[in-house]
């Protein structure tokens, strides 16, 4: 699937006497803002703006590369427990891993996303991208609220749920989501849960 500024290419290579015509499915608008400028001007990304500034990712999101930012909205940050959020925001390494987990290494428009597509993030992890009806999905969840916001250095999709990589979780949080959750309970009963957090 080929896209031109996120417009889908419908018919290619119509040759004319003075050139060639490619038919696309929407009008292409002028794009003037970088991904960083979109973050700075969008009210619903206020928490993300502060997180990017704290993790020193501003220069990357202003650079000339081609990235996809899965931008967590304020609502996405509000959904996780305040204690977890404060821990991540207070840990520069965990915060950088969290944000890099939301950045793909190439520009990926919604039209180009097909079921079963695996994309690598800047953190080195992978995300499963796909579609369910009209909705785009990330790791099987339809959490993309607004798609195809074009930037000069890529594309932004707004997501209403935070994608927390394992590297930004405590041992306790990892254990709760795995097959060793019973062991976690035993640690808690023995008064040793502080070692896992």
ZIBEL-V263258 format. One record per run of one state. SS is the DSSP state (H for helix, E for strand, - for the rest). FROM is the first residue (numbers start at 1). LEN is the number of residues. Records with the same first field share a line. If there is no record, write none. Layout:
SS = FROM-LEN, FROM-LEN
This chain:
- = 1-2, 5-2, 17-2, 25-10, 42-1, 55-3, 63-4, 73-1, 79-3, 90-2, 101-2, 105-5, 113-4, 122-4, 133-2, 139-2, 142-2, 152-2, 160-6, 169-2, 177-4, 190-3, 197-1
E = 3-2, 7-10, 19-6, 67-6, 103-2, 117-5, 126-7, 135-4, 141-1, 144-8, 154-6
H = 35-7, 43-12, 58-5, 74-5, 82-8, 92-9, 110-3, 166-3, 171-6, 181-9, 193-4
